[in-house]
Amino acid sequence: MSGFVSFVSAGPGDPELLTLKAVARLRDADVVLYDDLASGAILGQARPGASLVAVGKRAGRPSAKQEHVNRLLVDYAATGVRVVRLKSGDAGIFGRLEEEIEALHQAGVGYEIIPGVTSACVAAATAGIPLTRRHTSRRVQFITGADVRGQLPADLNWTALADPDSTTVVYMGKRTFPALVTKLIEYGMSPDTPALLAQSLGHADETIARTTIAQLAGQLAQDIGPATAVILFGALAGDDR
């Protein structure tokens, strides 16, 4: 096939956090297949006349099926055009990138992956903290709070997650965070372990709330709210200087 797909990482939604390569691909693309969280101001970088196709997935809302997205990528590439698959955050972190790559590979479509800023880094930067600290917090771990059914994954490494000397970042975890905290406490983590809830990152209504894992679990058990979020917990999450 003569078409080509660029997987472009959009970051959290702030166009100033796009890489130069990401902007260049958007300006050259004939078709942009974009996630919900990669729309808005980010799409303003696409060239006039490009076809913009929404293929986003949001929990609890009507969403494009993954098989449909895969088929669109292949079908557009078959027409010989330059396709951008605009994915929120960094495409390679909990973005179902592998499934789309496999579909292109099976169809013989060429592709490239352009990395971007993941929400874990944006949350830490917005809060004014690092993700690591010399001598302590030497390890950072990213996990998803939801499996394919939207439930807390059953096969998480609880010993690693309860390690007080690591920084843990939970993606897509507001709904399941109370259950996650119950398990963490069972494995020895203090209920007073600092936690940080970062919502709507990269947008005008972004918020950063510092709390503890127990307090945040209680809050989210009552109301998760509609905003997208990432949760950090560990000693560094409590820094507020």
C-alpha positions as CSV (number, residue, x, y, z in Angstrom):
1,M,0.0,0.0,0.0
2,S,1.2,3.5,-0.8
3,G,-0.5,5.2,2.2
4,F,1.3,5.8,5.5
5,V,0.2,6.2,9.1
6,S,1.8,8.4,11.7
7,F,0.8,7.7,15.3
8,V,1.1,11.1,16.8
9,S,1.0,11.6,20.6
10,A,-1.0,14.6,21.5
11,G,0.0,15.0,25.1
12,P,-2.7,16.1,27.6
13,G,-4.4,18.6,25.3
14,D,-2.2,21.7,25.5
15,P,-0.9,22.3,21.9
16,E,2.3,23.9,23.4
17,L,3.3,20.5,24.6
18,L,3.3,19.0,21.2
19,T,6.6,18.0,19.7
20,L,7.9,19.7,16.5
21,K,7.6,16.4,14.7
22,A,4.0,16.0,15.9
23,V,3.1,19.4,14.5
24,A,4.8,18.7,11.2
25,R,2.8,15.5,10.7
26,L,-0.5,17.2,11.6
27,R,0.2,19.9,9.0
28,D,1.0,17.3,6.3
29,A,-1.8,14.9,7.0
30,D,-4.7,14.3,4.6
31,V,-6.7,12.5,7.3
32,V,-6.6,12.8,11.1
33,L,-8.3,10.1,13.2
34,Y,-8.4,11.6,16.6
35,D,-9.3,10.6,20.2
36,D,-11.7,12.7,22.3
37,L,-8.9,13.9,24.5
38,A,-6.7,14.8,21.6
39,S,-9.3,17.2,20.0
40,G,-9.9,20.9,20.7
41,A,-6.9,23.1,20.2
42,I,-4.7,20.3,19.1
43,L,-6.8,19.9,15.9
44,G,-6.0,23.5,15.1
45,Q,-2.6,22.3,14.1
46,A,-4.1,20.2,11.2
47,R,-3.9,21.7,7.8
48,P,-7.0,23.3,6.3
49,G,-8.9,20.8,4.2
50,A,-7.8,17.7,6.1
51,S,-10.5,15.2,6.9
52,L,-11.0,15.1,10.7
53,V,-12.5,11.8,12.0
54,A,-13.5,11.3,15.6
55,V,-12.7,7.8,16.9
56,G,-12.4,8.5,20.6
57,K,-13.4,6.2,23.5
58,R,-14.8,7.5,26.8
59,A,-16.0,5.4,29.7
60,G,-19.8,5.3,29.9
61,R,-20.3,7.0,26.5
62,P,-21.0,5.8,23.0
63,S,-17.5,5.0,21.5
64,A,-15.9,3.7,18.4
65,K,-15.1,0.0,18.6
66,Q,-11.4,-0.8,18.3
67,E,-12.1,-3.0,15.3
68,H,-13.7,-0.1,13.5
69,V,-10.7,2.2,14.2
70,N,-8.4,-0.5,12.9
71,R,-10.4,-0.8,9.8
72,L,-10.5,2.9,9.2
73,L,-6.7,3.1,9.4
74,V,-6.2,0.4,6.9
75,D,-9.0,1.7,4.5
76,Y,-7.7,5.2,4.5
77,A,-4.1,4.1,4.0
78,A,-5.3,2.0,1.0
79,T,-6.3,5.1,-0.8
80,G,-2.7,6.3,-0.7
81,V,-3.1,9.3,1.7
82,R,-1.1,10.5,4.7
83,V,-2.9,9.5,7.8
84,V,-2.4,10.8,11.3
85,R,-3.7,8.7,14.2
86,L,-3.8,11.3,16.9
87,K,-3.7,9.7,20.3
88,S,-4.0,11.4,23.7
89,G,-1.1,11.5,26.0
90,D,1.8,9.3,24.8
91,A,0.5,6.8,22.3
92,G,2.5,3.9,23.8
93,I,1.1,4.2,27.3
94,F,-2.4,2.6,27.8
95,G,-3.4,3.8,24.4
96,R,-4.2,0.4,22.6
97,L,-1.4,1.3,20.2
98,E,-0.3,-2.3,19.7
99,E,-3.7,-3.4,18.4
100,E,-3.6,-0.7,15.7
101,I,0.0,-1.5,14.8
102,E,-0.9,-5.1,14.4
103,A,-3.8,-4.2,12.0
104,L,-1.4,-2.1,9.9
105,H,1.2,-4.8,9.9
106,Q,-1.2,-7.5,8.7
107,A,-2.4,-5.1,5.9
108,G,1.2,-4.2,4.9
109,V,0.8,-0.5,5.8
110,G,3.8,1.5,6.8
111,Y,3.8,3.5,10.0
112,E,5.8,5.5,12.5
113,I,5.3,6.3,16.1
114,I,5.9,9.9,17.4
115,P,6.2,9.9,21.2
116,G,4.7,12.6,23.4
117,V,4.2,13.8,26.9
118,T,2.3,11.4,29.1
119,S,-0.1,12.7,31.7
120,A,2.1,11.4,34.6
121,C,4.8,13.8,33.6
122,V,2.3,16.7,33.1
123,A,0.7,16.0,36.5
124,A,4.1,16.1,38.3
125,A,5.2,19.2,36.4
126,T,1.9,21.0,37.1
127,A,2.2,20.1,40.8
128,G,5.8,21.4,40.9
129,I,7.3,18.0,41.9
130,P,9.6,15.4,40.3
131,L,8.6,11.8,39.7
132,T,11.8,10.5,41.2
133,R,14.1,11.5,44.1
134,R,17.7,10.5,44.7
135,H,18.1,7.8,47.4
136,T,14.3,7.5,47.7
137,S,11.6,7.2,45.2
138,R,14.0,5.6,42.7
139,R,11.3,3.7,40.9
140,V,8.3,5.0,39.0
141,Q,5.5,2.6,38.0
142,F,2.6,3.3,35.7
143,I,-0.6,1.1,36.0
144,T,-4.0,1.1,34.6
145,G,-6.9,1.1,37.0
146,A,-9.3,-0.6,34.6
147,D,-9.2,-3.9,32.8
148,V,-11.3,-4.6,29.6
149,R,-14.4,-4.8,31.7
150,G,-13.7,-1.5,33.5
151,Q,-12.9,-3.4,36.8
152,L,-9.7,-3.2,38.9
153,P,-7.2,-5.6,37.2
154,A,-6.9,-8.8,39.4
155,D,-3.3,-9.5,38.4
156,L,-1.5,-6.4,39.7
157,N,1.7,-6.7,41.6
158,W,0.4,-5.7,45.0
159,T,3.8,-5.9,46.8
160,A,5.3,-3.5,44.3
161,L,2.4,-1.2,44.4
162,A,2.5,-1.0,48.2
163,D,6.2,-0.1,48.2
164,P,6.4,3.3,50.0
165,D,9.7,4.1,48.3
166,S,8.2,4.3,44.8
167,T,6.0,6.7,42.9
168,T,3.0,5.1,41.4
169,V,0.8,6.6,38.7
170,V,-2.7,5.3,38.1
171,Y,-4.3,5.9,34.7
172,M,-8.1,5.5,34.2
173,G,-8.4,4.7,37.9
174,K,-11.0,7.0,39.5
175,R,-13.7,4.5,39.5
176,T,-11.6,1.6,40.9
177,F,-9.4,3.6,43.3
178,P,-11.3,2.7,46.4
179,A,-10.8,-1.0,45.7
180,L,-7.2,-0.4,44.9
181,V,-6.6,1.4,48.2
182,T,-8.2,-1.5,50.1
183,K,-5.7,-3.9,48.6
184,L,-2.8,-1.5,49.2
185,I,-3.6,-1.2,52.9
186,E,-3.9,-5.0,53.1
187,Y,-0.4,-5.2,51.7
188,G,1.0,-2.8,54.3
189,M,0.7,0.6,52.8
190,S,-0.2,3.4,55.3
191,P,-3.6,5.0,54.8
192,D,-1.8,8.3,55.2
193,T,0.4,7.8,52.1
194,P,0.3,11.0,50.1
195,A,-1.8,11.1,47.0
196,L,-2.4,13.6,44.2
197,L,-5.4,13.8,42.0
198,A,-4.8,15.7,38.7
199,Q,-7.8,16.4,36.6
200,S,-8.4,17.9,33.2
201,L,-4.7,18.3,32.6
202,G,-3.7,20.6,29.8
203,H,-7.1,22.4,29.8
204,A,-8.4,25.6,31.3
205,D,-10.2,23.8,34.1
206,E,-7.3,21.6,35.2
207,T,-7.0,21.0,39.0
208,I,-4.5,19.5,41.3
209,A,-5.6,18.2,44.7
210,R,-3.2,16.9,47.4
211,T,-4.6,14.4,49.8
212,T,-3.9,10.8,51.1
213,I,-4.8,7.5,49.6
214,A,-7.5,6.9,52.2
215,Q,-9.1,10.3,51.9
216,L,-9.0,10.2,48.1
217,A,-10.6,6.7,48.1
218,G,-13.4,8.0,50.3
219,Q,-13.9,11.0,48.1
220,L,-14.1,8.9,44.9
221,A,-16.3,6.3,46.5
222,Q,-18.9,9.1,46.8
223,D,-18.4,10.8,43.4
224,I,-15.9,10.3,40.6
225,G,-17.1,13.3,38.6
226,P,-16.9,13.6,34.8
227,A,-13.3,14.9,34.5
228,T,-10.5,12.8,33.1
229,A,-7.8,12.2,35.7
230,V,-4.5,10.7,36.7
231,I,-3.6,9.7,40.3
232,L,-0.2,9.7,41.8
233,F,0.7,8.3,45.2
234,G,3.8,7.9,47.2
235,A,6.0,10.2,49.3
236,L,6.7,12.7,46.5
237,A,2.9,13.2,45.9
238,G,2.8,15.1,49.2
239,D,5.4,17.7,48.3
240,D,3.8,21.1,48.1
241,R,6.7,23.6,48.0
